[in-house]
Amino acid sequence: MTRRKFIAGNWKMYTHLEQARELARGVRAGLDATLAAQVRVAVCPPFPWLLPVAEVLRGGPVALGAQDCHYEREGAFTGQVSPYMLREAGCQYVIIGHSERRHGLNESDEFLNKKLHGALQAGLYVIFCIGELLSEREAGQTEQVLYRQLTAGLAGLSANDLTAVTIAYEPVWAIGTGRVATEEQAQQAHAFIRQTLTEQFGTAAAQSVTIQYGGSVKPDNAAGLLRQPDVDGCLVGGASLKADSFLAIVRAAL
């Protein structure tokens, strides 16, 4: 089955306000109608820049996403942002479970599952991140880790819910390190993810799910990764902070 490629930029905790506006303008200007018709594109700025970036992107082909959310609609959760607030700010997407939150902030599979349900209830599309540490890969535990993160993270979802979920495979050892999984390693992991989704949700649902690769994606390695049959896009970190390099990855999706 043919799945439309999806390239998303995670700006992490980078950019000043005017840099964010300029970056959004550059991405929007570089995404012509032909390219936009063939590749889904989203950018995920830091929380304070969501509204100004939303203004830049309004009416164009680039979707807005956030980098995280809480699971509740509202409440006494100081410093948190609800998925409904993200919707009001113009977001269509939210990243949940990025390794920098799983491992840097100790967010558990169960906690991320609550966020996933909250985001879907708010009408957001979710980019749900999974991936193994270097120690886990070296111990031959990659598939065991991915299986646990998928089954626990997606618990309680239906096959219909899955239509609003993108899975992002991000080997933790390849994020921000300059290392990248080989094309074969990426395909092997993505194929395992799709097989696990098949077991959980059935063949039709699993075949329709977009599975992105994330981990030091750059213009010079994107095309090879995106040629793999189960690699349906990229979640881009550092290379998304310059419009020209990010757009080069978008074009590589063709």
Secondary structure, DSSP 8 states (H G I E B T S, - for coil): ----EEEEEE-TT---HHHHHHHHHHHHHH--HHHHHHEEEEEE--GGGHHHHHHHHTTSS-EEEES---SSSSSS-TT---HHHHHHTT-SEEEE--HHHHTTS---HHHHHHHHHHHHHTT-EEEEEE---HHHHHTT-HHHHHHHHHHHHTTT--TTGGGGEEEEE--GGGSSSS----HHHHHHHHHHHHHHHHHHH-HHHHHH--EEE-SS--HHHHHHHHTSTT--EEEESGGGGSHHHHHHHHHHT-
